[in-house]
Amino acid sequence: MLGSPELEVSMSDSNPPLLQRPVAELVELMTRKQLSPVELMEETLARIDGYDGALNAVVALGNRESLLEAARDARERYEKSEARSLEGIPLGVKDLEDAVGFATTFGSVPFKDHVPERDSVQVERLKAAGAIVVGKTNTPEFGATAITKNLLFGVSRNPWDLERSPGGSSGGTAAAIAGGILPMGTASDGGGSIRLPAAMTGCYGFKGSYGRVPNEGAGLWTMDDTAVRGPLTRTVEDAAIHLDATVGPHPLDPNSLPHPGVSYRHLLEELPSGLRIGFSLDLGYAVVQRDVGEVVYDAARVFEEMGHHFEELKGGPPFLGSDWGVVGALEGYAKLHKKLPEHESEFGRGFIKGVLEGSKLTPERWARMKERREELNVWCAETFERYDLLLTPTLPYDPPLAKGPFPAETEGRRQHPAGVASFTIPFNLSWHPAASVRAGFSEAGLPVGLQIVGPRHRDELVLQASRAFERARPWADHWPDVEPNPS
């Protein structure tokens, strides 16, 4: 949104503002009649109006009277004891995802008037659980990078440090949640776009097994078979509530998985004992900032303190950063080439450069990508024969500057192409569930993420491990305070 107020971080943990509280707590307050959905909606709109200027997280807002009317309907459901699991919770929708009543712009000027006719499945199911869509959250153009900025809406900023990015591509959602602007938002992850913003803003981000949340209706940009929809939240419990409302098959998504038949929320406290935990600081190739690595290693050892078997891995899979880029470039060119003759100058320069690379790809290059992806799958199969969970850093360094670029070097060593996603890309390509938890803070005072990866289709195990870590190293009572927009 407009404006550029200063922002300061307060380390006070007492009496958190309403929108710094978890969704689970907000629902409980409304169930007990200690909070009205109307009050919650009014506070949300006031926070967006008064505090989002620095963050630029919310880029479209619904009609106020319609939102308040929806909140009054939610209040009536609570009064009749008919409330659903997310009744009255204000929801931001990432601007790569369709929500009726809002343009889905993909952060791209040529699509500024692209208005969908139906909700994505994720949004449809969250609304069916009682959530109220209040607006859209910012994203880089077509979600193609890990810094949230675009020519249509501008730069989003990190509530922990305005000079830094909240990540991408779910950066608007991450900034809104960490900054206390929204209680809940949607996210998606094709190469780290849930986990990286979660790590950069100290939130919890969960990328489920491929197909866990159906992809139908998610728009033009799905990164072939690597992108998933899912939660980016304050707490692990909030993520489980989100998943309970959204998982299960959909007839228009042939890759959607059967319903797990259980409530993830109800299983959170049931982490098995004696797990075999593998840890890698670099997966054999990543270049990691020293203090970030130290924070992650210390956090990973928490599982050993819990009584699990902890072992450090040597080596790792091939890094498929450039191969992952092949997927995006080919799909991007295939889906956008008809727009190029008339609109090429309206796309961001970096984005369109990548799209045009798709026109140069050969069948041989595609085949090589598939071969390397199979090498990754073999490594993953062997790794999860030996270990129940794999732990790594989420992000190899501090959040980059809000306008970029990504660092070319770290600790005097050259970064790989797509180095920001060194730890996240592999598990999009392999379809494994993975999450980012807040591990601590770097020497610069910025959040650091620990990634927890589980066997394919063992989403509940990743959630349980995340919850166990959250209990051992609580983070949900420590958030930055955003200063109000200047009057």
N, C-alpha and C positions, 0 to 999 in steps of 0.2 A: 504494500500500500504506500501512499505518498508520505513523505516526511523522512527525516534522518536524525532522530533524537539520540542522545548519548545513552549508553547502557552500562550499568554497573552490576557486578556480581556480588550478591550478598551470601555469606556462608551461614546465615541464620537458619536453623532447621525447625524452629518452633512455630506453631500456628500457621501452617502453610495456607496460602490463598486457595480459594475454592478450586481454581483450575490447575493447581499444582497437586491436586489429590487424584488418586487412581480412579478409574471408571467404576471399579468394584465398590469403592467407598461412596461414590456419588449415588450409585443405584441403591445402596443400603440406606443412605440418608433419605432418599426420596421414598423408599419403602416404609421407613419409620415416620414419615411425615415431618422430618426435621429439615427438609429442603423441598421446595416445589420445582417441578420442571420449568415453570415460567421464570422463577428466580434464576435458575441455571441458564436458561436461554438469554435472559436479560444480561447476566454477567458475561456470558460468552460474547454477545454483541458489543458490550461495553469494552471488553478486553481487545477485541479486534479493532474497534474504532479508536481506542485510546492508546494502544500499546504496540500495534503491529508496524508502525512506521519504520522502526529500525530494522526489523526482521524481514519485511516484505514476504511473509509466508503465505498469506491469504490473498488471492488475486481476483476472486469473484465472490460476491455475497448475494444471498437470496433476499427476497422481499421480506422486510422486517415484520410486517403485520402477518404475513403467511406463516413465518417461522414462529411467531408468538401464538398464533392460532393452533399450530401443530403442538406446541408446548402445552397449551390449555387442554387439548385432547389427551395428551399424555397424563396430565394431572388428573383428569377424570378417570383414566384407567387405573391409576394408583388408588384413587378414592374407592373404586369398585373392586379392588384387589384383583385386577385383570392385567396387571403390568407384565410386559414381556422382559426378556433378559437385558435389553438395552433401552428400555422405555425412557424416552425423553433425553437421551444423550446426544448432544450436538456433534455432528460428524463433518469433518472436512474430507473432500474427495480429491485425490491427486489428479492433476489436469492431464493425465494420460488415460483417464478412466471415465466412462460415460455415467452421467447422472442427469436424469430428466429435469429440464428447466434451466440447465446450464450449458454453455458452449464447452465442448471438449477441444481445446486449441492445440494440444500437444506442445504448448510453449512456442508455437510457430506462427508467424505473421500470416502466411497464406491460409491458415486454418482458423483464423480468429472468429469466423462466423459459422464454424462447423457445429451444428446443434444436433445431438443424437435424438433418436425417437424412443429409446428405451434405456434402462439402467444396465450397467454391467451386472453380471451375476453376483459379484461380491457386494456391490452397492444394493442390489435388489434384496439380498438376504439380510444385510445389516438393517435395512429399512423395515423388513418384515419382523425383525427382532425389536423394533421400536426406536432405532436411531433416527435422528432428524438431520438431513443434509442441509448444512448452513452455507456451504460455499466450496470453492475449488482452491487447492493449494499448488504452489508454484513448482515447476519442474524444468530442467534443461530441455532444450528442443528435442522432442521425441525421446527424451530420457537417455540420450546417447552419451552422457558423460557424468562424472561424479562431482561436478560443481554445478550448483543450481543458479543459472543465469540464462537469460534469453533476450532477444530483441523486442519481444512483445511486452513483457512485464518487468524486465530488469533483473537485478541481483538480489538473491536472498542471502541472509547473514546468520551467523551462528550466535545464539544467545549467550554463550560463554565468552565470546570475543567477537565483536562486530567486524574486526578485520579479517575474520576467518569464515570459511564456507561451512554451512551445515551439511555439506555433502550432496550427493545426488545418486540416483535421480529423484528419490523421494525426499528431497531437501526441504521443500515447503512444509510437508507434514512433520518432519523431524523438528524443524525450527518452531513450528506452532505448538507442538506438544512440550518440548523442552522449555520453551519460553512462556508457557502458561497462557497461550492464546486460544487453544482448543483442547478439549479433553480427549479427543479421539480423531483418527484420520486413517484413510486407506493408503496403502503403499504397494509397490511391486518391485520385483527383483529379477533382472535378466543377466546380471554379472556382478551383483553386490549392492543393488540400489535400495534394498531395505537395510542390509547389515552395515554398509559403510556410513550412511547418515546416522544410524543408531549409534555407531561407535563415535562419530564426530560430535554428537550432541549428548551423549550419556544416556540415551534411551535403550529400550530393549527392542531388538528387531529379530523377527523369525521368518525364515524362508523355508517353507514346507517342502516335502517331497513333490516332485513334479506331478501336477494333477490333483494335489490335495485340495486346493481351492480352484474351482473351474475358471478357465480363462475366457470363455465366450463373452463377447461384448466388451472386451477390454480395449478395443480400438485398432488402429492401423499398425501398431508397432509391437510385435510380440517376440522379437528375437528368436524366430524359428521355434525350437522346442526347449528353450532355456529359461524363459521368463515365467514367473509365478506371481500371484497376488497374495497378500497377506498382511499381518499386523505389524505396526511400529508403534510402541506403547511405552507407558511409564514403567509398568511392572510386567512380570511374567504372567500373573493371574489375569491381567487385562488382555494379554495376547491370547490366553486360553479361552476367555469369554468370546473374543472376536472369532476365533477358529470354531468354537462350538456353534456359532451362528452361521458360518459360511462354508464349512466342508460338506462333502457329499457330491455324488455324480450329478451331471447335468446333460440332458439329451443332445445339446449342441456342442459339447466338448467331448470328443471321443477319447481323450486322454484323462478325463476326470476319474478320480479314484472312487471306489465304493466308500460309503460312510464307515468310519472306524467302529461304529456301534457302541462307543463309549463317549463320555464327556471328558475332554481334556482337562477341564477345570477340576473335575472330581479326582483325577489321577495325579495331580501335581505333586502331592506329598509322598508318592509311592516309589521313589527312586530305589531300584534294587541295590543291595549291598555287594561289596566285593567286585566292583566293576574294573575292567582292564582299561586304563586310560593311557592313550598315546599322546605325546606332546611333541610338536615341532615348532621351533622358533622361526624357521625359514623355508620349510618344505624343500630344502635343497637348492633353492634359487633366489629367494626373496632377499631384498636389501632392506634391513630394518633399522630404524633409529634406535640408538643405544638405550635411552631411558624408557622408550616405549617397550622395547624388548624386556627390560628389567621389570617393569610393571606387570606385563603379561605373564612372565615366568613366575613371579611371586603369586599372582592370582591363580595360575594353573595348579600350583602346589597345594591350594586349598583342598582339592579333591583327594590328595594324599592324606591330608590332615583328617579328612572325613573317614579314612580307612580303606580307600580304594587303592588298587595297585597302579602306580604311576611310573611311566617309562618314557624316556626320550627317544624319538625316532631319528634315524640317520637317513639322509637322502630324501627322495620324494618323487612325485610324478613329473612328467614334462610340463613346463609352463606353457599354457596354450593362449597367452594373451593375444598374439597376432592372429591365431586361428579363430579365437572368439570374435575378433574384429571382422573376419571374413563373413561370419554369419550375419552380423549387423549390416555390413556394407552391401551384401548381395540383396538382403531383404529390403533395405532402404532404397536402393536403386530400383528394384522391381516395383515397389509400391509408390514411388514418388516421381519416376521419370516423366510421367505425363504432365506433371506440374512444372517441370523445369523450363520448357521454352518460354513460358509466360511469367514464371515467378522465381526463377533462380536467384535473382538479386535480393529477394526478400528473405531468403534463408540465411542463417548465420554462416559466416565464412568457414569456420572450422567444421561445422556440421555438413555443409554441402560438399566440402572437400572429401570427407569420408564417404558420403553417399556416392559420389562420382567414382570412387575406387571400385564400387560394385560393378561398374560397367566394364572393368578391365579383368575381372576374375575369370579364370579358365576352369573347365571341368577337372583338370589335373590338380589345380590348387584346392578345389573343393574336396577332391578325393584325398589329398594329403591331410586336410583338416580332419576328415573322418578317420583316417588311420591314426592320427595322433590322439584323437578323442578315444579311440579304442585302447590305446596305450594307457591313457588315464583311467579308463574303466577297469583294466586289469590291475593297475596299482591300487585302486580303491577296493576292489574285491579282495585282494591279498591283505590290505591294511585292516579291513573290517572283519577278516577272519581272525586276526591277531588281537584286535582291540574292539571294545564295545563303543568307545567314544574317541574322537580325535580332537585335540585342542590346539589352536594356533592363535596368533594375533588376528584381529579383524582387518586392521589398517596398519601399514608398516611405518607410519610416521604421523606427526601432528596434522590436524586438519589443514589443508592448503588455504591460501589466501582466497578471499571471497570472489575475486575476479580471476583467480588463477595467476600463474600457471601451476601445474603440478611440479614438484621439485625434480630437477634433472639428475641430482645427486643426493645421496644420503650417506652420512659418515664417510665422505670422500669417495664413495663408490657410485658408479653410474646406475641409474634406475632402469629397469626394463620397460619396454613399451607396455602400457596398461599396468604399470607397476603399482598404482594405487589399489588395484584389484587383484594383487598377487595371490591373496589367500581366499578370495571369494569366487572368482571365475571358475576354478576347478569344479566346484560343487553345484554350479548351475549346469555345467556341461555333463556332470555325472548324475544329476537328479537327486542328490542326497539332501536330507534336511539339515539345516544349519542355522545357528542363532548367534547374535552378538549380545553379550552382557557387559555392563560397565565394570572394567577391571580396576580402575583407579584413575589417577591423573598423572600426566607427564610433568616434567620439570617446569614447563611453561604454564602449568595449571589448567591444561586442556584434557578433556575426557579421553580415555584409552579403552579400546574394546578387546575382549577375549572372545574368540569364535569357538563355538561348540558344535561339532559335526557328528551326526549319527548315521547308522546304517540306513540304507534306502527303506522308506516306509516305516521307520521307527520314530516318527515325529514325537510321539509321547515321551520317548526316552530323552530326547533333546530338551523338551519342555521340563521334564522332571529334573534333569541335571541343571538346567538354568535356574529352576526354583531353589534347588539345594544350594547353589552358589549364592543366589540372592539372599537366602536366609543367613548364610555365613558372612557375606559382605554386603549388607543392605545399602541401597543407593536411593531409594524412592523418596527419602526425606531431604534430599540435597539437590536443589535446582538453582539456576541463576535467577536473579530478580531483574526484570526488564523495567527500565525507567519509562514513564509515560511520554507520549508524543508532546513536543512543545506546543503550548497554547498559542 
